Amino acid sequence: MLRRLTFSFTLLLLLAGPVAAQVPADTLAADTVPRESSAPRTAFIKAMLVPGWGHFSIGSKRGFFYVALQGSSWYMLVKTLGTLQDAKDRDAVLSGLAGDSLRSVMVAGDYWRPWAPESLRRLADPFTFDAALASRTDVGDARKLVRARKQQRQDWIAYTLTFTMLSAVDAYVTAHLREFPADISASPTSGGGLSLRLDVPLPARGR
């Protein structure tokens, strides 16, 4: 029994040695992995929430550009929503008046009677009735205007989402480049072009 205990204890020590030697190495390796700064992620989230906020939080003046760009897109989106509602209201009024007029004609012609004209009896079908309304010039123009306003609404929603994502990505990249030890400058050339200059400081050599 004593020999078995001694053998088991010795085996545990042999197995525990490599494990104990491995843990500090893994811990040290994990500690040496560079961690990303939270500033870029924070700038990204802020830019998604409020126009220009992400850039202003990292000291970038490009925030004014995105305030103007996104503010204009939001203004046009809200304006389009208002004009779309006006077009829908106009369509509802004209369709209601035209519908009342058609119903009066149907009732006057006894459309439910077997001897009533076929054109009147077909108006009892909702699809045929709606097609008759759309054939009127005023109602047709109103419905075309509603479709145009809906397309504008979709366009401005797409523009607003695109500008918001562009602002967030730019704030994220700018926050990363702010910590990059380089100076980028631009100057016009004699030929009408633009010259870019990148200055990267190098570590001084020891003497």
URPEGI-V62998 format. One record per pair of residues at least 12 apart in sequence whose C-alpha atoms are under 6 Angstrom apart, sorted by sequence separation. I is the first residue (numbers start at 1). J is the second residue. D is the distance in Angstrom with one decimal. If there is no record, write none. Layout:
# URPEGI-V62998
i: {I/I}
j: {J/J}
d: {D/D}
This chain:
# URPEGI-V62998
i: {185/184/52/106/184/52/183/51/183/182/182/94/91/87/84/80/77/73/48/55/54/48/47/44/44/43/44/43/40/40}
j: {197/197/66/120/198/67/198/67/199/199/200/139/142/146/149/153/156/160/164/171/171/168/168/168/171/171/172/172/172/175}
d: {5.2/5.6/5.4/5.8/4.6/5.2/5.8/5.0/5.0/5.4/4.5/5.9/5.1/5.4/5.2/5.9/5.3/5.5/6.0/5.4/5.7/5.6/4.8/4.6/5.8/5.7/5.1/5.9/4.6/5.0}
